[in-house]
Amino acid sequence: MATDKRVFTLRLSDDVFNKIGILATNEHRSMTNYIEYVLLKHLNEYETAHGPIQFPE
């Protein structure tokens, strides 16, 4: 199944990795899905406070 999502490497300390794993499990999400959820939440909060993020032309 094709997806429009990009793949990239993310390096995390063991401590951060383990904490994210616990939070993801508590939310019944995969770690990847949880990280995406947190990033989207942050982007939404940022844009609510500062306006839309503009892409360079």
Backbone bond lengths (Angstrom), bond angles and torsions (degrees), N, CA, C in turn:
res aa  C-N    CA-C-N  psi(-1)  N-CA   C-N-CA  omega(-1)  CA-C   N-CA-C  phi
1 M - - - 1.433 - - 1.535 108.48 -
2 A 1.303 117.26 125.64 1.465 122.12 -178.99 1.529 110.45 -75.40
3 T 1.319 114.77 150.06 1.461 120.21 177.54 1.519 109.15 -136.02
4 D 1.318 115.91 154.00 1.462 119.62 178.75 1.526 111.47 -98.01
5 K 1.316 117.11 14.25 1.458 121.61 -178.67 1.526 110.16 -91.56
6 R 1.324 115.33 140.49 1.463 121.04 177.90 1.521 109.84 -84.39
7 V 1.299 114.96 151.58 1.458 122.06 177.88 1.524 107.79 -110.47
8 F 1.338 116.64 135.03 1.455 120.63 176.48 1.524 109.16 -151.38
9 T 1.324 115.42 162.49 1.453 121.58 -179.26 1.517 109.27 -90.42
10 L 1.302 116.02 136.77 1.462 121.96 177.51 1.516 107.51 -126.13
11 R 1.309 116.46 119.91 1.464 120.28 179.65 1.520 108.77 -96.58
12 L 1.324 116.03 128.15 1.463 122.53 -179.16 1.519 109.24 -130.54
13 S 1.311 116.09 149.53 1.463 119.52 172.54 1.537 107.93 -67.74
14 D 1.321 116.08 158.72 1.464 120.00 178.08 1.521 111.09 -57.61
15 D 1.328 116.84 -39.21 1.459 121.52 -178.03 1.531 110.62 -62.86
16 V 1.328 116.86 -49.27 1.468 120.72 179.65 1.521 110.35 -64.43
17 F 1.317 116.84 -43.52 1.466 121.61 179.53 1.529 110.63 -57.60
18 N 1.315 116.55 -47.29 1.466 120.91 -178.38 1.526 111.74 -66.89
19 K 1.331 117.31 -39.27 1.468 120.05 178.64 1.525 111.15 -65.46
20 I 1.334 117.20 -42.69 1.464 120.28 177.35 1.524 110.06 -62.46
21 G 1.323 116.26 -39.73 1.463 120.04 178.29 1.519 111.88 -59.92
22 I 1.321 117.29 -41.08 1.467 121.38 178.92 1.528 110.40 -65.69
23 L 1.348 116.27 -46.75 1.464 119.47 -179.95 1.531 111.36 -63.45
24 A 1.318 117.06 -40.96 1.465 121.13 178.68 1.529 110.40 -62.00
25 T 1.315 116.45 -44.18 1.471 120.63 178.69 1.519 110.59 -61.33
26 N 1.336 116.55 -42.46 1.466 120.60 179.13 1.523 112.20 -62.14
27 E 1.333 117.04 -29.34 1.467 122.62 179.73 1.535 112.02 -94.03
28 H 1.336 117.24 3.42 1.472 122.85 -177.89 1.531 111.01 56.76
29 R 1.327 115.57 43.62 1.460 122.21 179.24 1.530 109.23 -125.29
30 S 1.335 115.17 157.80 1.457 118.85 169.65 1.523 107.46 -72.61
31 M 1.316 116.83 161.64 1.464 119.34 178.09 1.529 110.56 -61.28
32 T 1.309 117.39 -42.56 1.459 120.86 -179.86 1.524 110.44 -61.60
33 N 1.311 116.96 -45.89 1.450 120.63 179.76 1.523 111.10 -65.02
34 Y 1.322 117.59 -38.13 1.460 121.04 179.28 1.532 111.11 -66.18
35 I 1.327 116.86 -43.49 1.468 120.50 178.22 1.524 109.75 -61.08
36 E 1.331 118.07 -43.80 1.462 121.17 178.38 1.532 110.34 -62.55
37 Y 1.331 117.59 -43.09 1.458 122.70 178.50 1.528 111.12 -58.64
38 V 1.329 117.57 -46.14 1.458 121.93 -179.45 1.534 110.56 -65.22
39 L 1.328 117.34 -42.50 1.459 120.46 178.85 1.522 111.51 -64.38
40 L 1.321 117.64 -43.42 1.465 120.73 178.42 1.526 110.96 -63.25
41 K 1.323 116.77 -40.05 1.465 121.27 177.87 1.530 109.88 -61.59
42 H 1.332 116.75 -44.83 1.460 120.88 179.36 1.535 111.08 -64.07
43 L 1.332 117.49 -44.47 1.458 120.65 178.71 1.530 111.04 -59.72
44 N 1.320 116.57 -42.31 1.461 120.84 178.74 1.526 111.00 -62.68
45 E 1.336 117.17 -44.34 1.463 121.24 178.46 1.530 110.85 -63.13
46 Y 1.325 116.86 -41.70 1.466 121.39 179.27 1.524 110.52 -62.19
47 E 1.337 116.08 -48.52 1.462 119.94 -177.64 1.528 111.61 -67.85
48 T 1.317 118.12 -30.92 1.460 120.89 175.50 1.525 110.04 -64.37
49 A 1.316 116.74 -39.88 1.462 121.56 -178.15 1.530 112.99 -80.64
50 H 1.347 117.40 -34.10 1.467 120.97 -170.15 1.525 114.64 -119.72
51 G 1.308 117.77 -3.98 1.470 121.01 -176.08 1.514 110.83 91.49
52 P 1.320 115.54 168.75 1.468 120.78 -176.75 1.534 112.39 -58.47
53 I 1.301 115.46 143.52 1.460 121.80 174.34 1.524 106.91 -79.82
54 Q 1.318 115.43 124.18 1.466 120.45 -176.86 1.521 110.43 -92.82
55 F 1.318 116.11 133.63 1.458 121.38 174.66 1.518 108.65 -82.33
56 P 1.337 118.03 138.77 1.468 119.38 176.41 1.522 110.34 -65.01
57 E 1.308 115.57 147.72 1.476 119.57 -177.99 1.497 112.39 -86.04
